[in-house]
């Protein structure tokens, strides 16, 4: 294939040149850009498949239809080639708001975004990081850089000097952090390589070998890309790591570095300088840290997947852009009916990529509303909700009386959190077709998610009247009486009794079409938040799920006698919908899969979800086998069973429909669940619950049907994420220096009515207290119930709710850290204790106040505090927790003293491999004992 590209970034183009295509490279399309030549051989050598050409030659060849594809790196490239009709890819190397002119004129931002969307219509977008895709808000895929570590040679580090690599880094100070580098390196030896005529002593590399030699012989690499505008790594930093050179970096949420493990990280100048000094003094330490960094690049930035994804992107670019039949990758057949059949068949088989190709081509050929609607459904199922919404809006507008497209547009709006608009669409669909039961079902789903469980039940009842005997509708109605925020303890008891009766009635009259597919539509997720022993109810529920399994895939309910052979690596699988940026990935999934000894264990990962991001790519690069969907249930079952696992672990069961469907089958001799959703599963096919010895419930044999396996410490090898150094304004949070700020940042369902009294108990004795709660993203009706309950609790003690409580909007990770740093204490919830939230608050030095309970889920924070030596912050009950909060709130120096103790204790918690070693020993022991039907 002949590809035209432009030289915005010679090192990145040299990566693309490893594809099996020919590249013509012209100069960058911006006057005054640093890359005025089509190639810079001092940065990378020319390869036989790259031809540097002039702008005039590029235009001539475009006019002569010489190229199969244009591959641009800036919107200017799309403007330059706009008049020429051929497939195009645009690579986004920076964030939209990195350009100062975009930030300085906020009134123009949306207008600018619209112009860009129009300019790149029909262009396939590739982003080098998830942060770029999020910032631009455009459809496309993320392809992280690939690095071939074999090219860089061995690190020696004999020159005790700091290396910096980049072009015009002083000019780009706002993003590169050049001023911070200078402050860090005052008086220390350093070398700047790149085009930097305004930096004394800086020089460009003479050639590629010269640059690699700089990586090899200098002691360390310094990276200060500013988190607000750039990722925590660039290609130069990854190349340094690939050489084995240690990196000292400014903290960044998406940095591949963990401080002291595979590099050094700090949020301030003094911390960075301290770490630079350490490495300049100690070559052995530099080599040790650098070798871990090299392994990180090998695992998370491999060259093979980079090239495979680029080949896929090139193919997808052809689906994005209309082109004549007979060109490379053209869709076979050319006829509308053949394309539609092929697309529908691919959709039914779960091949969403193929279905998308077909329906996009159909839309480009004839642009019918029906074809747009089918394309929108494919995008919706693939989890690309913004793209789906746009396409489905066009389909609905093209056929305003078509109830199906109205309904599907509502589904897309709901997925984007635009619930009021979604509800209107569902009602419009029902108005257009009063017999469309699916619209009533979807309306019920939305209302239940908002916390309106009675209204949801009415919508589902309407659907049931339209489709009597339909299993999926009856199944959803089982879970209606599980409110997101119950109004009172009495309502909880009444709802639990109603739920039990509905389960029993369903069990007596199971519909003929009941199947595992039915089960995937709804789960008792909210039951666990009611603070009761759920074992009996979950056994009822689990029995129904297992009945569905017997009806659907009975061949996967038989024992699997497979013992571990001597000398064989144990084959362990992890199945989850959350191989992405999610709390389940952080706890417990990441630490387990990354820590297992690959000499003894062969790790298989099954990504059941549709959401993918940088974490997904990192996870895939770090295991032996990574398989992702979307796929139908039967294909997943066939695949997992075909991998002949010795053990299969679900990090959570209860949060994802496909997960519970698979967990009801016997796909491995031993099957276990982790504490991602710490509740019993009710399934006899799940043999063990992998828990924490510090979270052990009072009566595990009563509250869990599975065997409890208490792993040491907190049960996981937790790797902290980098934190944002900013501190929120206390005045902006309604506080002055004398106010005691309590951070109450839990999900609304965790707040049980019986614990509402905690806050006025504290406020009564601590008049300067202020409680910061997080408002809802969704479920506004449920939050209003919680709001009324808290109002009543304060009023019952003669206190003004508005004086003591502030509701904050949902926030980004950076904003969460900033608020955490501004608060005085994290006030834990007595029922469902914070785990991820407690860990992330402790990471910024915020003391956590908690109490012990009788369940695993009530002891999360207690376990963490005990592990780091702060057991004195664990109360024995809610009243004791209130007294502790008051006592510490009256002590002006308490926060600082506790923060210092936290800093001393956290190293005991982070990257703790003891739980992983215990997991390994348990896995090996049960693999030699099981008869294939559990343990």
DADAFEN-V233796 format. One line per field, one symbol per residue. ss: DSSP state (a for helix, b for strand, c for the rest). psi: psi as a letter, one per 30 degrees, with the letter a starting at -180 (. if undefined). burial: # if it has 16 or more other ideal C-beta (glycine too) atoms within 10 Angstrom, else .. A space follows every 10 residues. Layout:
ss: ???
psi: ???
burial: ???
This chain:
ss: cbbbbbbcca aaaaaacccc cbbbbbbccc cccccccccc cccccccccb bbccaaaaaa aaacccccbb bbccaaaaaa ccccccbbbb bbcccaaaca aaaacaaaaa aaaaaaaaac cccbbbbcca aaaaaacccc bbccccccaa acccccccbb bbbbbccccc ccaaaacaaa aaaacccccb bbbccccccc ccbccccaaa aaaaaaabbb bbbccccccc ccccaaaaaa aaaccbbbbb ccccccccbc ccbbbbccaa aaaaaaaaaa acaaaaaaaa aaaaaaaaaa ccaaaaaaaa aaaaaaaaaa cccccccccc cccccaaaaa aaaaaaaacc caaaaaaaaa aaaaaaccaa aaaaaaaaaa acccaaaaaa aaaaaaaacc ccaaaaaaaa aaaaacccaa aaaaaaaaaa aaccccaaaa aaaaaaaaac ccaaaaaaaa aaaaaacccc aaaaaaaacc ccccccccaa aaaaaaaaaa aaaaaaaacc cccccaaaac ccccaaaaaa ccccaaaaaa aaaaaaaaaa aacaaacccc cccccccccb bbbbbbcccc ccaaaaaaaa aaaaaccccc bbbbbbbccc cccaaaaaaa acccbbbbcc ccaaaaaaaa aaccccbbbb ccccccaaaa aaaccccccb bbbcaaaccc cccccccbbb bbccccccca aaacccbbbb bccccccbcc cccccccccc aaaccccccb bbbbcccaaa ccaaacaaaa aaaaacccbb bbbbccccca aaaaaaaaaa aaaaaacccc aaaabbbbcc ccaaaaaaaa aaccbbbccc cccccaaaaa aaacccbbbb bccccaaaca aaaaaaaccc aaabbccaaa aaaaaaaaac cccaaaaaaa aaaaaacccb cccaaaaaaa aaaaaaaccc ccccc
psi: kkkkakifie eeefefffli lkkkkllkhk kgleiflfkj ffeklklfgk jklleeeeee eefghfkfkk jlglfeeeee gefkjlkkkk kjfllegeje feefifffee eeeeeeeeeg kfkkkkkfle eeeeefhlla lkjllkkjff ffakkegfji kkkkklkhfe ehefefheee eeeegjfkkl kkkljifgjk flklkeaeee eeeeeeflel kkkhkkeffl lglaeeeeee effgklkkkk kkfgkgkkkf dgakklflee eeeeeeeeee fjeeeeeeee eeeeeeeeef hkeeeeeeee eeeeeeeefe kklkkflkgl klefkeeeee eeeeeeeefg ieeeeeeeee eeefefhkee eeeeeeeeee ffgieeeeee eeeeeeefif gjeeeeeeee eeeefggiee eeeeeeeeee eejfgieeee eeeeeeeeff gieeeeeeee eeeeeeikgj eeeeeefege hikejkflee eeeeeeeeee eeeeeeefik legklfeeef fklhefefgf gljgeeefee eeeeeeeeee feiffhgllj jjlklkfkkk jkkkklghia jleeeejfee eeeffkjfff kjkkkjjflf kkaeeeeeee fglekjklak lleeeeeeee effhlfkkkj flkffkeeee eeffljflek klkagejikk fgkffjeljj akffgkleie fefkflkkjj llbgfljkjk lklkflklke efgglaffkj kkjihlkeff jkefgffeef eeeefifgkk kjlklkelhe eeeeeeeeee eeeeefggkj efefkkkkll lleeeeeeee fflekjjlkf djlkdeeeef eefggjkkkl llaglefggd eeeeeeeggh ffgjlfleee eeeeeeeeff jfgeeeeeee eeeefeffek hjfeeeeeee eeeeefffek gfga.
burial: ..######## #######.#. #.######## ....#..### .###.....# .##....##. ##....#### ########.# #....##### ######.#.. .......... .....#...# ..######## ###.##.### .########. .#..###..# ########## .##.####.# #..##....# .#####..#. .#.##..#.. ########## #######.## ########## ########## #########. .######.#. ###.##.### .....##.## .###.##### ###.###.## ..##.##### #.#....... #.......## .##..##..# ##.####### #####..### ########## #####.#### ######.##. .######### #####..##. ###.###### .##..##### ########## ###.###### .###.##..# ########## ######.... ##..##..#. .##..#.... #..####### .######### #####.#### ##.######. .##..##..# .#.#....## ########## ########## ######.... ########## ########## ###..##### #.#..###.# #.#.###### ########## ########## ########## ########## #####.#..# ..######## ########## #####..#.# ..###...## ######.### ###.###### ####.#..## ####.#.### ###.###.## ..##....#. #..##..#.. .....##### ########## #####.#### ########## ###.###### ########.# ..###..#.. ##.###.##. ...##..#.. ##..##..## ##..###### .##..##..# ..###
